[in-house]
Amino acid sequence: NVTASMPRGVYRLTPGLLERDDLVSVCLEEGDFASLALDRGYLRRGSCPNGLEPLLKHVAGMPGDRLEISQGGIAINGRLWPQSRAVSRDGHDRPMPEARNVGSRTIPDGLALVLSDRHPGGFDGRYFGLVPIATLQKVEPVFLLDPKGE
């Protein structure tokens, strides 16, 4: 990982059932959000089926969890997720998209919400929405350059 949304370093895929708060690798599905991420330089070419690099995020919400969206950010089961307020413009003053399938609702079966908790401008589920759980791969850090985000 070389982005600011997670500690910079080396991560590896690891087996195991996904749980809330797990760190995961997620490949964006082909479409508008993948194109936007590439065009704006949020992601580079990589190993995902769409030809982009995967994102590293935390599993913030699982099926059955209740999402509440407010000006302050995204609350999952009543707990506000850190740094989850959507911004209207990115760091280069370009408009950010609104997520199509995230709103105040219960997460349906088969989907999850993935978010960063360390970067207020992170490109995550607050923009590209809920993702299929089947596409998530659990990861663990091997070597971190800035484990505390300093």
DSSP file with accessible surface (Angstrom, degrees, kcal/mol):
  #  RESIDUE AA STRUCTURE BP1 BP2  ACC     N-H-->O    O-->H-N    N-H-->O    O-->H-N    TCO  KAPPA ALPHA  PHI   PSI    X-CA   Y-CA   Z-CA
    1    1 A N              0   0   48      0, 0.0     8,-1.9     0, 0.0    54,-0.1   0.000 360.0 360.0 360.0 130.8    0.0    0.0    0.0
    2    2 A V        +     0   0   78      6,-0.2     2,-0.2     8,-0.0     6,-0.1   0.235 360.0 100.3-123.1  10.1    1.3    3.4   -1.0
    3    3 A T  S >  S-     0   0   39      4,-0.1     3,-0.7     1,-0.1    39,-0.0  -0.527  75.7-123.2 -95.2 166.5   -1.8    5.5   -0.3
    4    4 A A  T 3  S+     0   0   33      1,-0.2   118,-0.1    -2,-0.2    -1,-0.1   0.569  97.2  81.3 -83.2  -6.9   -2.6    7.7    2.7
    5    5 A S  T 3  S+     0   0   10    116,-0.1   113,-0.5     2,-0.1   112,-0.4   0.683 104.7  18.7 -78.2 -14.2   -5.8    5.9    3.5
    6    6 A M  S <  S-     0   0    3     -3,-0.7     3,-0.1   110,-0.1    -1,-0.0  -0.961 106.3 -72.0-143.3 160.1   -4.0    3.0    5.3
    7    7 A P        -     0   0   19      0, 0.0     2,-0.1     0, 0.0    -4,-0.1  -0.280  57.0-112.1 -54.9 134.6   -0.5    2.7    6.8
    8    8 A R  S    S+     0   0  100    138,-0.2   137,-3.1    -6,-0.1   138,-1.0  -0.468  71.8  80.0 -68.7 138.8    2.1    2.5    4.0
    9    9 A G  E    S-A  144   0A  10     -8,-1.9     2,-0.4   135,-0.3   135,-0.2  -0.991  79.3 -46.5 159.8-162.7    3.7   -0.8    3.8
   10   10 A V  E     -A  143   0A  83    133,-3.0   132,-3.5    -2,-0.3   133,-1.7  -0.901  46.9-177.5-110.5 132.9    3.5   -4.4    2.6
   11   11 A Y  E     -A  141   0A  36     -2,-0.4     2,-0.3   130,-0.3    -2,-0.0  -0.896   9.1-153.8-125.0 155.9    0.4   -6.5    3.2
   12   12 A R  E     -A  140   0A 137    128,-2.6   128,-2.2    -2,-0.3     2,-0.1  -0.966  25.4-106.8-131.4 150.8   -0.4  -10.1    2.4
   13   13 A L  E     -A  139   0A  96     -2,-0.3   126,-0.3   126,-0.2   125,-0.1  -0.451  39.4-168.9 -68.2 143.7   -3.6  -12.0    1.8
   14   14 A T        -     0   0   35    124,-2.6   124,-0.3    -2,-0.1     2,-0.0  -0.994  18.6-117.8-138.5 142.6   -4.6  -14.2    4.7
   15   15 A P        +     0   0  116      0, 0.0     2,-0.2     0, 0.0   122,-0.0  -0.300  57.9  94.4 -74.2 164.3   -7.3  -16.9    5.0
   16   16 A G  S    S-     0   0   56      2,-0.0   122,-0.3    -2,-0.0     2,-0.2  -0.460  73.8 -67.2 134.2 157.0  -10.2  -16.7    7.4
   17   17 A L        -     0   0  150     -2,-0.2     2,-0.2     1,-0.1     0, 0.0  -0.490  56.3-110.4 -71.5 141.9  -13.8  -15.6    7.7
   18   18 A L        +     0   0   35     -2,-0.2     2,-0.3   118,-0.1    -1,-0.1  -0.527  39.4 179.7 -76.4 139.0  -14.5  -11.9    7.4
   19   19 A E    >   -     0   0  123     -2,-0.2     3,-2.0     1,-0.0    40,-0.3  -0.913  40.1 -76.2-132.1 161.8  -15.5  -10.1   10.5
   20   20 A R  T 3  S+     0   0  101     -2,-0.3    40,-0.2     1,-0.2     3,-0.1  -0.270 118.0  21.6 -56.0 140.2  -16.4   -6.5   11.2
   21   21 A D  T 3  S+     0   0   77     38,-3.9    -1,-0.2     1,-0.3    39,-0.1   0.301  88.9 141.1  79.9  -6.2  -13.2   -4.3   11.5
   22   22 A D    <   -     0   0   30     -3,-2.0    37,-2.5    37,-0.2     2,-0.4  -0.327  57.0-117.5 -60.7 149.4  -11.1   -6.7    9.4
   23   23 A L  E     -B   58   0B  27    116,-0.4   116,-2.4    35,-0.2     2,-0.3  -0.764  43.8-179.3 -87.1 130.6   -8.6   -5.2    7.0
   24   24 A V  E     -BC  57 138B   0     33,-3.3    33,-2.3    -2,-0.4     2,-0.4  -0.937  32.0-129.1-134.6 157.4   -9.5   -6.2    3.5
   25   25 A S  E     -BC  56 137B   9    112,-3.1   112,-2.0    -2,-0.3     2,-0.4  -0.883  32.1-172.5 -99.0 133.1   -8.4   -5.9   -0.1
   26   26 A V  E     -B   55   0B   0     29,-2.5    29,-2.9    -2,-0.4     2,-0.5  -0.997  16.0-152.7-134.2 132.7  -11.2   -4.8   -2.4
   27   27 A a        -     0   0   30    108,-0.5     2,-0.1    -2,-0.4     7,-0.0  -0.908  25.8-124.4-100.1 127.6  -11.3   -4.6   -6.2
   28   28 A L        -     0   0   13     -2,-0.5    22,-0.3    25,-0.3    24,-0.2  -0.471  29.3-112.0 -67.2 142.8  -13.7   -2.0   -7.6
   29   29 A E      > -     0   0  130     -2,-0.1     5,-0.5     1,-0.1     4,-0.1  -0.417  43.4 -87.2 -71.1 151.7  -16.2   -3.5  -10.1
   30   30 A E  T   5S+     0   0  140      4,-0.1     2,-0.3    -2,-0.1    -1,-0.1  -0.310  89.2  65.9 -55.8 136.8  -15.8   -2.3  -13.7
   31   31 A G  T  >5S-     0   0   29      1,-0.1     4,-2.5    -3,-0.1     5,-0.2  -0.958  97.8 -23.6 146.9-159.8  -17.8    0.9  -14.2
   32   32 A D  H  >5S+     0   0  104     -2,-0.3     4,-2.6     1,-0.2     5,-0.2   0.859 128.2  47.3 -57.3 -45.0  -18.0    4.5  -13.3
   33   33 A F  H  >5S+     0   0   27      2,-0.2     4,-2.5     1,-0.2    -1,-0.2   0.891 112.5  48.9 -71.5 -36.7  -16.2    4.4  -10.0
   34   34 A A  H  ><S+     0   0    3     -5,-0.5     4,-2.1     2,-0.2    -2,-0.2   0.932 113.7  47.4 -65.2 -43.2  -13.3    2.3  -11.4
   35   35 A S  H  X S+     0   0   54     -4,-2.5     4,-3.1     2,-0.2     5,-0.2   0.921 112.3  49.6 -63.6 -43.5  -12.9    4.7  -14.3
   36   36 A L  H  X S+     0   0   36     -4,-2.6     4,-2.4    -5,-0.2     6,-0.3   0.929 109.5  51.8 -60.8 -45.4  -13.1    7.7  -12.0
   37   37 A A  H  <>S+     0   0    0     -4,-2.5     6,-1.8     1,-0.2     5,-1.7   0.896 115.3  41.7 -60.6 -40.1  -10.4    6.2   -9.7
   38   38 A L  H ><5S+     0   0   49     -4,-2.1     3,-1.1     3,-0.2    -2,-0.2   0.954 114.2  50.3 -72.1 -48.8   -8.1    5.6  -12.6
   39   39 A D  H 3<5S+     0   0  131     -4,-3.1    -2,-0.2     1,-0.3    -1,-0.2   0.859 116.1  42.0 -59.0 -37.8   -8.7    8.9  -14.4
   40   40 A R  T 3<5S-     0   0   47     -4,-2.4    -1,-0.3    -5,-0.2    -2,-0.2   0.483 113.2-114.6 -89.9  -4.9   -8.1   10.9  -11.2
   41   41 A G  T < 5S+     0   0   54     -3,-1.1    -3,-0.2    -4,-0.4    -4,-0.1   0.660  78.5 127.4  81.5  14.5   -5.1    8.9  -10.1
   42   42 A Y  S   <S+     0   0   49     -5,-1.7     2,-0.3    -6,-0.3    -4,-0.2   0.849  82.1  21.1 -68.0 -34.0   -6.8    7.5   -7.0
   43   43 A L  S    S-     0   0    5     -6,-1.8    -2,-0.2    -9,-0.1     2,-0.2  -0.954  73.0-151.0-131.0 153.8   -5.7    4.1   -8.2
   44   44 A R        -     0   0  138     -2,-0.3     9,-2.6     1,-0.2    -6,-0.0  -0.558  44.9 -65.6-109.7 179.5   -3.0    2.9  -10.6
   45   45 A R  B    S+E   52   0C 174      7,-0.3     7,-0.3    -2,-0.2     2,-0.2  -0.372  73.3 137.5 -63.1 145.0   -2.9   -0.2  -12.9
   46   46 A G        -     0   0   36      5,-2.5     7,-0.3     2,-0.2    -1,-0.1  -0.844  60.1 -56.6-166.2-155.9   -2.8   -3.4  -10.9
   47   47 A S  S    S+     0   0  108     -2,-0.2     6,-0.2     3,-0.1     5,-0.1   0.383  81.8 112.6 -92.5   0.8   -3.9   -7.0  -10.3
   48   48 A a  S >  S-     0   0    7      4,-2.5     3,-2.8     1,-0.1    -2,-0.2  -0.358  82.0-107.5 -71.8 157.2   -7.7   -6.6  -10.0
   49   49 A P  T 3  S+     0   0  131      0, 0.0    -1,-0.1     0, 0.0   -20,-0.1   0.812 122.2  55.0 -54.6 -28.9   -9.9   -8.1  -12.8
   50   50 A N  T 3  S-     0   0   21    -22,-0.3     3,-0.1     2,-0.1   -19,-0.1   0.411 122.5-107.0 -85.6   3.4  -10.6   -4.5  -14.0
   51   51 A G  S <  S+     0   0   25     -3,-2.8    -5,-2.5     1,-0.3     2,-0.2   0.475  83.5 114.4  87.6   3.0   -6.8   -3.9  -14.4
   52   52 A L  B    S-E   45   0C   4     -7,-0.3    -4,-2.5   -24,-0.2    -1,-0.3  -0.618  72.4 -99.2-101.7 164.7   -6.6   -1.6  -11.3
   53   53 A E        -     0   0   36     -9,-2.6   -25,-0.3    -7,-0.3    -7,-0.1  -0.468  45.4-105.5 -75.9 152.0   -4.8   -2.0   -8.1
   54   54 A P        -     0   0   43      0, 0.0     2,-0.3     0, 0.0   -27,-0.2  -0.409  27.6-125.6 -74.7 157.4   -6.9   -3.1   -5.1
   55   55 A L  E     -B   26   0B  11    -29,-2.9   -29,-2.5    -2,-0.1     2,-0.5  -0.752  13.3-137.9 -95.0 149.4   -7.9   -0.8   -2.3
   56   56 A L  E     +B   25   0B  18     -2,-0.3     2,-0.3   -31,-0.2   -31,-0.2  -0.952  40.0 148.0-108.4 125.2   -7.1   -1.6    1.4
   57   57 A K  E     -B   24   0B   1    -33,-2.3   -33,-3.3    -2,-0.5     2,-0.3  -0.917  44.7-104.9-145.5 169.7  -10.0   -0.8    3.7
   58   58 A H  E     -BD  23 115B  38     57,-2.8    57,-2.2    -2,-0.3     2,-1.0  -0.787  34.2-114.4 -97.5 146.6  -11.7   -1.9    6.9
   59   59 A V  E     + D   0 114B   0    -37,-2.5   -38,-3.9    -2,-0.3    55,-0.2  -0.718  43.5 169.2 -76.8 106.5  -14.9   -3.8    6.9
   60   60 A A  E     +     0   0B   1     53,-2.5     2,-0.4    -2,-1.0    54,-0.2   0.803  60.2  24.7 -90.9 -34.8  -17.1   -1.2    8.7
   61   61 A G  E     - D   0 113B   0     52,-1.9    52,-2.2    -3,-0.2    -1,-0.3  -0.997  61.7-170.9-139.1 140.9  -20.5   -2.8    8.1
   62   62 A M    >   -     0   0   32     -2,-0.4     3,-2.4    50,-0.2    45,-0.3  -0.738  48.7 -60.1-120.0 168.8  -21.8   -6.3    7.5
   63   63 A P  T 3  S+     0   0   38      0, 0.0    -1,-0.1     0, 0.0    46,-0.1  -0.207 124.7  24.5 -52.4 135.5  -25.2   -7.7    6.6
   64   64 A G  T 3  S+     0   0   50     43,-3.1     2,-0.2     1,-0.3    45,-0.1   0.174  90.7 127.5  93.5 -17.6  -27.8   -6.7    9.1
   65   65 A D    <   -     0   0    9     -3,-2.4    42,-2.7    42,-0.1     2,-0.5  -0.480  59.1-126.1 -72.3 145.9  -25.9   -3.7   10.4
   66   66 A R  E     -F  106   0D  96     40,-0.2    11,-3.0    -2,-0.2     2,-0.4  -0.811  20.6-157.0 -97.2 123.8  -27.9   -0.4   10.5
   67   67 A L  E     -FG 105  76D   0     38,-3.4    38,-0.9    -2,-0.5     2,-0.4  -0.851   8.3-172.8 -99.1 137.4  -26.4    2.6    8.6
   68   68 A E  E     - G   0  75D  84      7,-2.3     7,-2.8    -2,-0.4     2,-0.5  -0.989   9.4-157.9-128.9 120.2  -27.3    6.1    9.5
   69   69 A I  E     + G   0  74D  69     -2,-0.4     2,-0.3     5,-0.2     5,-0.2  -0.863  24.7 152.2-101.7 130.0  -25.9    8.8    7.3
   70   70 A S  E >   - G   0  73D  75      3,-2.4     3,-1.2    -2,-0.5    -2,-0.0  -0.854  61.5 -87.8-142.6 179.2  -25.6   12.4    8.6
   71   71 A Q  T 3  S+     0   0  171     -2,-0.3     3,-0.1     1,-0.2    -2,-0.0   0.794 125.4  57.1 -60.9 -28.1  -23.6   15.5    8.2
   72   72 A G  T 3  S-     0   0   43      1,-0.2    13,-0.3    13,-0.1     2,-0.3   0.655 119.0 -98.6 -80.1 -16.1  -21.1   14.1   10.7
   73   73 A G  E <   -G   70   0D   2     -3,-1.2    -3,-2.4    11,-0.2     2,-0.5  -0.967  59.0 -28.1 137.6-152.0  -20.5   10.9    8.8
   74   74 A I  E     -G   69   0D   5      7,-0.4     7,-3.0    -2,-0.3     2,-0.5  -0.916  46.5-161.9-111.7 122.3  -21.6    7.3    8.8
   75   75 A A  E     -GH  68  80D  18     -7,-2.8    -7,-2.3    -2,-0.5     2,-0.5  -0.880   3.8-159.2-101.1 133.5  -22.8    5.6   11.9
   76   76 A I  E >  S-GH  67  79D  11      3,-2.7     3,-1.9    -2,-0.5    -9,-0.2  -0.974  79.2 -17.4-114.2 118.0  -22.9    1.8   12.0
   77   77 A N  T 3  S-     0   0   88    -11,-3.0    -1,-0.2    -2,-0.5   -10,-0.1   0.875 132.5 -49.8  52.0  39.8  -25.3    0.4   14.6
   78   78 A G  T 3  S+     0   0   72    -12,-0.4     2,-0.6     1,-0.2    -1,-0.3   0.377 115.7 113.4  86.0  -3.2  -25.2    3.8   16.4
   79   79 A R  E <   -H   76   0D 132     -3,-1.9    -3,-2.7     0, 0.0     2,-0.3  -0.896  65.8-130.6-107.3 120.3  -21.4    4.2   16.4
   80   80 A L  E     -H   75   0D  96     -2,-0.6    -5,-0.3    -5,-0.3     3,-0.0  -0.507  21.6-130.7 -69.7 125.1  -19.9    7.0   14.2
   81   81 A W    >   -     0   0    6     -7,-3.0     3,-1.1    -2,-0.3    -7,-0.4  -0.622  31.0-105.5 -76.8 132.4  -17.1    5.7   12.0
   82   82 A P  T 3  S+     0   0   60      0, 0.0    37,-0.2     0, 0.0    -1,-0.1  -0.266  97.2   2.5 -59.1 142.6  -14.0    7.9   12.3
   83   83 A Q  T 3  S+     0   0   94      1,-0.1    39,-0.2    35,-0.1    33,-0.2   0.796  91.4 130.7  56.6  33.9  -13.3   10.2    9.3
   84   84 A S    <   +     0   0    2     -3,-1.1     2,-0.3   -12,-0.3   -11,-0.2   0.410  23.2 119.1-103.3   5.2  -16.5    9.0    7.5
   85   85 A R        -     0   0  132    -13,-0.3     2,-0.2   -12,-0.2   -14,-0.1  -0.536  65.2-126.1 -72.1 127.1  -18.0   12.3    6.5
   86   86 A A        -     0   0   52     -2,-0.3     2,-0.3    40,-0.1    35,-0.1  -0.494  21.0-144.8 -70.5 141.4  -18.3   12.5    2.7
   87   87 A V        -     0   0   35     -2,-0.2     9,-0.1    33,-0.1     3,-0.1  -0.802   9.3-140.5-105.3 152.8  -16.8   15.5    1.1
   88   88 A S  S    S+     0   0   95     -2,-0.3     8,-2.7     1,-0.1     2,-0.3   0.741  86.3  33.7 -85.2 -20.8  -18.2   17.3   -1.9
   89   89 A R  B    S-I   95   0E 108      6,-0.3    -1,-0.1     2,-0.0     2,-0.0  -0.981  76.9-130.0-137.4 144.9  -14.8   18.0   -3.5
   90   90 A D    >   -     0   0   22      4,-2.8     3,-2.2    -2,-0.3     6,-0.1  -0.166  47.0 -81.2 -82.1-175.6  -11.5   16.1   -3.6
   91   91 A G  T 3  S+     0   0   84      1,-0.3    -1,-0.1    30,-0.1    30,-0.0   0.635 132.2  51.5 -63.7 -14.5   -8.1   17.5   -2.9
   92   92 A H  T 3  S-     0   0  146      2,-0.1    -1,-0.3     3,-0.0    -2,-0.0   0.092 121.7-105.5-108.2  19.6   -7.9   18.9   -6.4
   93   93 A D  S <  S+     0   0  107     -3,-2.2    -2,-0.1     1,-0.2     3,-0.0   0.753  73.5 142.6  63.5  29.5  -11.3   20.6   -6.1
   94   94 A R        -     0   0   70      1,-0.1    -4,-2.8     0, 0.0    -1,-0.2  -0.791  58.9-100.1 -96.9 143.0  -13.0   18.1   -8.3
   95   95 A P  B     -I   89   0E  72      0, 0.0    -6,-0.3     0, 0.0    -7,-0.1  -0.345  33.9-137.1 -64.8 139.1  -16.6   17.1   -7.5
   96   96 A M        -     0   0   23     -8,-2.7     2,-0.1    -9,-0.1   -10,-0.0  -0.736  20.5-114.7 -94.1 146.4  -17.0   13.8   -5.7
   97   97 A P        -     0   0   38      0, 0.0     2,-0.4     0, 0.0    -1,-0.1  -0.354  22.6-119.5 -75.5 158.7  -19.7   11.3   -6.6
   98   98 A E        -     0   0  177     -2,-0.1    29,-0.2    30,-0.1    28,-0.0  -0.840  35.3-106.8 -95.1 136.1  -22.6   10.4   -4.3
   99   99 A A        -     0   0   23     27,-0.8     3,-0.2    -2,-0.4    29,-0.2  -0.357  22.7-149.4 -62.0 140.4  -22.8    6.7   -3.5
  100  100 A R  S    S+     0   0  172     27,-0.3    -1,-0.1     1,-0.2    28,-0.1   0.765  89.2  28.8 -83.4 -30.0  -25.6    4.9   -5.2
  101  101 A N  S    S+     0   0   53     29,-0.1     2,-0.5     2,-0.0    -1,-0.2   0.124  97.3  93.6-124.9  23.8  -26.4    2.3   -2.7
  102  102 A V        +     0   0   28     -3,-0.2     2,-0.3    25,-0.1    -3,-0.0  -0.967  45.8 114.5-116.2 133.7  -25.5    3.8    0.7
  103  103 A G  S    S-     0   0   24     -2,-0.5     2,-0.9     2,-0.1   -36,-0.2  -0.943  78.4 -46.2-171.7-176.8  -28.0    5.6    2.7
  104  104 A S  S    S+     0   0   59     -2,-0.3     2,-0.3   -35,-0.1   -36,-0.2  -0.600  96.2 101.6 -70.6 107.2  -29.7    5.3    6.1
  105  105 A R  E    S-F   67   0D  77    -38,-0.9   -38,-3.4    -2,-0.9     2,-0.4  -0.970  77.0 -80.8-170.1 175.0  -30.7    1.6    5.8
  106  106 A T  E     -F   66   0D  72     -2,-0.3   -40,-0.2   -40,-0.2   -41,-0.1  -0.806  49.5-113.1 -94.6 134.7  -29.9   -1.9    6.9
  107  107 A I        -     0   0    1    -42,-2.7   -43,-3.1    -2,-0.4   -42,-0.1  -0.532  36.9-131.3 -68.7 125.3  -27.1   -3.6    4.9
  108  108 A P    >   -     0   0   48      0, 0.0     3,-1.6     0, 0.0   -43,-0.1  -0.274  33.2 -75.7 -75.4 164.3  -28.6   -6.5    2.9
  109  109 A D  T 3  S+     0   0  149      1,-0.2     3,-0.1   -46,-0.1   -47,-0.0  -0.237 116.1  24.5 -54.3 142.4  -27.3  -10.0    2.7
  110  110 A G  T 3  S+     0   0   46      1,-0.2    23,-2.4    -3,-0.1    24,-0.4   0.345 105.5  93.2  85.7  -5.3  -24.2  -10.5    0.6
  111  111 A L  E <   -J  132   0F  41     -3,-1.6     2,-0.3    21,-0.3    -1,-0.2  -0.844  47.8-174.2-122.4 158.6  -23.0   -6.9    0.8
  112  112 A A  E     -J  131   0F   0     19,-2.3    19,-2.7    -2,-0.3     2,-0.5  -0.964  23.6-125.9-142.9 160.1  -20.6   -5.0    3.1
  113  113 A L  E     -D   61   0B   0    -52,-2.2   -53,-2.5    -2,-0.3   -52,-1.9  -0.941  24.6-164.9-108.7 125.0  -19.5   -1.4    3.7
  114  114 A V  E     +D   59   0B   0     -2,-0.5    11,-2.6    15,-0.4     2,-0.3  -0.943  15.7 166.1-113.7 132.6  -15.7   -0.8    3.5
  115  115 A L  E     -D   58   0B   0    -57,-2.2   -57,-2.8    -2,-0.4     2,-0.3  -0.956  34.1-123.9-139.6 158.5  -14.2    2.4    4.9
  116  116 A S        -     0   0    0     -2,-0.3  -110,-0.1   -59,-0.2   -59,-0.1  -0.730  13.6-163.5 -92.8 152.6  -10.9    4.0    5.8
  117  117 A D  S    S+     0   0   61   -112,-0.4   -33,-0.1    -2,-0.3  -111,-0.1   0.298  80.4  51.6-117.9   8.7  -10.6    5.3    9.4
  118  118 A R  S    S+     0   0   66   -113,-0.5   -35,-0.1     1,-0.2  -112,-0.1   0.456  97.6  58.2-125.3  -0.8   -7.5    7.5    8.9
  119  119 A H    >   -     0   0   65   -114,-0.2     3,-1.9   -37,-0.2    -1,-0.2  -0.939  56.3-158.0-137.8 114.1   -8.0    9.7    5.9
  120  120 A P  T 3  S+     0   0   70      0, 0.0   -33,-0.1     0, 0.0    -1,-0.1   0.757  99.2  45.0 -63.5 -20.7  -10.9   12.2    5.6
  121  121 A G  T 3  S+     0   0   38    -35,-0.1   -30,-0.1     2,-0.1  -116,-0.1   0.207  82.9 142.5-105.0  15.3  -10.6   12.2    1.8
  122  122 A G    <   -     0   0    4     -3,-1.9     2,-1.0   -39,-0.2     4,-0.1  -0.243  55.1-125.0 -60.1 141.7  -10.2    8.5    1.4
  123  123 A F        +     0   0   15    -81,-0.1     2,-0.2     4,-0.1    -1,-0.1  -0.796  63.9 118.5 -88.7 103.3  -11.9    6.9   -1.7
  124  124 A D  S >> S-     0   0    0     -2,-1.0     3,-2.5    -8,-0.1     4,-2.1  -0.649  76.9 -44.0-147.8-159.8  -14.1    4.3   -0.1
  125  125 A G  H 3> S+     0   0    0    -11,-2.6     4,-1.3     1,-0.3   -10,-0.1   0.674 117.5  73.3 -59.2 -19.9  -17.6    3.1    0.5
  126  126 A R  H 34 S+     0   0   12    -12,-0.2   -27,-0.8     2,-0.1    -1,-0.3   0.727 116.2  23.1 -67.1 -15.3  -18.9    6.5    1.2
  127  127 A Y  H <4 S+     0   0    3     -3,-2.5   -27,-0.3   -29,-0.2    -2,-0.2   0.758 132.4  35.2-112.2 -50.5  -18.5    7.1   -2.5
  128  128 A F  H  < S-     0   0   17     -4,-2.1    -3,-0.2     1,-0.2    -2,-0.1   0.556  99.9-146.5 -90.6  -2.4  -18.6    3.8   -4.3
  129  129 A G     <  -     0   0    0     -4,-1.3   -15,-0.4    -5,-0.4    -1,-0.2  -0.271  43.1  -7.5  84.0-164.5  -21.1    2.2   -2.0
  130  130 A L        -     0   0    9    -17,-0.1   -17,-0.2    -4,-0.1   -30,-0.1  -0.396  63.9-154.0 -70.7 147.8  -21.7   -1.3   -0.7
  131  131 A V  E     -J  112   0F  12    -19,-2.7   -19,-2.3    -2,-0.1     2,-0.2  -0.908  26.6 -93.5-124.4 152.7  -19.6   -4.0   -2.2
  132  132 A P  E >   -J  111   0F  34      0, 0.0     3,-1.7     0, 0.0     4,-0.3  -0.451  27.2-140.8 -64.3 129.1  -20.2   -7.8   -2.5
  133  133 A I  G >  S+     0   0   41    -23,-2.4     3,-2.0     1,-0.3   -22,-0.1   0.870  99.8  67.0 -57.3 -35.9  -18.6   -9.7    0.4
  134  134 A A  G 3  S+     0   0  101    -24,-0.4    -1,-0.3     1,-0.3   -23,-0.1   0.710  96.3  55.7 -61.2 -18.7  -17.5  -12.4   -2.0
  135  135 A T  G <  S+     0   0   53     -3,-1.7  -108,-0.5     2,-0.0     2,-0.3   0.521  88.3  97.4 -91.7  -4.8  -15.1   -9.9   -3.6
  136  136 A L    <   -     0   0   15     -3,-2.0     2,-0.5    -4,-0.3  -110,-0.2  -0.648  54.2-163.8 -89.6 140.7  -13.3   -9.0   -0.3
  137  137 A Q  E     -C   25   0B  97   -112,-2.0  -112,-3.1    -2,-0.3     2,-0.1  -0.989  21.6-124.3-124.9 124.9  -10.0  -10.7    0.7
  138  138 A K  E     -C   24   0B  52     -2,-0.5  -124,-2.6  -124,-0.3     2,-0.3  -0.394  34.5-174.7 -65.0 138.4   -8.8  -10.5    4.2
  139  139 A V  E     -A   13   0A  11   -116,-2.4  -116,-0.4  -126,-0.3  -126,-0.2  -0.902  14.4-160.1-132.3 162.5   -5.2   -9.0    4.5
  140  140 A E  E     -A   12   0A  69   -128,-2.2  -128,-2.6    -2,-0.3     2,-0.1  -0.989  30.0-103.8-139.5 148.4   -2.7   -8.5    7.3
  141  141 A P  E     +A   11   0A  64      0, 0.0  -130,-0.3     0, 0.0     3,-0.1  -0.472  29.1 178.2 -72.4 142.7    0.3   -6.2    7.5
  142  142 A V  E    S+     0   0A  77   -132,-3.5     2,-0.3     1,-0.3  -131,-0.2   0.725  76.3   1.2-104.4 -45.8    3.8   -7.7    7.0
  143  143 A F  E     -A   10   0A 122   -133,-1.7  -133,-3.0     4,-0.0     2,-0.4  -0.960  67.9-162.2-148.8 123.7    5.9   -4.5    7.3
  144  144 A L  E     -A    9   0A  46     -2,-0.3  -135,-0.3  -135,-0.2  -136,-0.1  -0.924  12.9-164.8-113.5 135.0    4.6   -1.0    7.9
  145  145 A L  S    S+     0   0  118   -137,-3.1  -136,-0.2    -2,-0.4    -1,-0.1   0.797  94.7  17.5 -81.6 -33.3    6.5    2.2    7.2
  146  146 A D    >   +     0   0   24   -138,-1.0     3,-2.4     1,-0.1    -1,-0.2  -0.530  69.4 171.3-138.3  70.7    4.2    4.4    9.3
  147  147 A P  T 3  S+     0   0   86      0, 0.0    -1,-0.1     0, 0.0    -2,-0.1   0.787  83.0  43.3 -57.4 -28.5    2.2    2.1   11.6
  148  148 A K  T 3  S-     0   0  171      2,-0.0    -2,-0.0  -141,-0.0     0, 0.0   0.371 116.0-110.7 -98.6   4.8    0.7    5.0   13.6
  149  149 A G    <         0   0   34     -3,-2.4    -3,-0.0     1,-0.2    -4,-0.0   0.775 360.0 360.0  75.7  25.8    0.0    7.2   10.5
  150  150 A E              0   0  186      0, 0.0    -1,-0.2     0, 0.0    -2,-0.0  -0.489 360.0 360.0 -89.1 360.0    2.7    9.7   11.3
